[in-house]
């Protein structure tokens, strides 16, 4: 098999070589590209002969997939798959695998990093401290005792729920599936509207699908408390970010911590959230801890090994 990794996976090359060694020893070829290629024609040339194609979060269109005649497997080093032309993969009958679960701890921890940064004014206070200023006018508030709302209780949402309980929060959740283990731990599953109305912090943990696109729009933002903080470490398209910026600037929402956007960063300087009040932005880094990236690489090589043995794992439907 000709195995091609079309973009870097964020770990040392020596680790990639260690993971790839058994495949090479078994007679497969492996090509690892250490930079992204954003020109579509050049990217097509890079991947056209692949039988197994590895990628992370770089978009891979249906058109590009159709230009790879020998392709048999897509191995996505990411949890979300909305950046991949899955319709073409289904047309071709390709095996598609992902790396779900690799970043659970990393995303959950950044969720609280953003929440604390917003509610304790860490970014503006850093500026004050560096310029000889004081805390005057920037006294924040605590997580403890607040209502922490979670939309989506998959692996990451469940981890966030457990951390919110540890912070002393009352936790409300809305999800397609009620999880008895979370209920037993003290999480209350309620309607989406009730989470929106009652949450002091609202954290999003759903994939981007036709059902969740624009889920948090102007109408639903209007249901939230003006003192509430919105955290999005899920997918950018789940939120109407223009409506969110308008709510923040009008004082209809207290703050926001945002790691994901409609398109991959870098952001346009005129993006509405860049000038929104009391907002902490990070350039899609929640998944990217050293530990998570190493686990991600391990999983995608395991996916290839399982596929070659005829027992594929981590299948994307």
Secondary structure, 3 states (H helix, E strand, C coil): CEEEECCCCCCCHHHHHHHHHHHHHCCCEEEECCCCCCCHHHHHHHHCCCCEEEECCCCECHHHHHCCCCCCEEEECCCCCCCECHHHHHHHCCEEECCCCCCHHHHHHHHHHHHHHHHCCHHHHHHHHHCCCCCCCCCCCCCCCCEEEEECCCHHHHHHHHHHHHCCCEEEEECCCCCHHHHHHCCEECCHHHHHHHCCEEEECCCCCCCCCCCECHHHHCCCCCCCEEEECCCHHHECHHHHHHHHHCCCCCEEEECCCCCCCCCCCCCHHHHCCCEEECCCCCCCCHHHHHHHHHHHHHHHHHHHCCCCCCECC
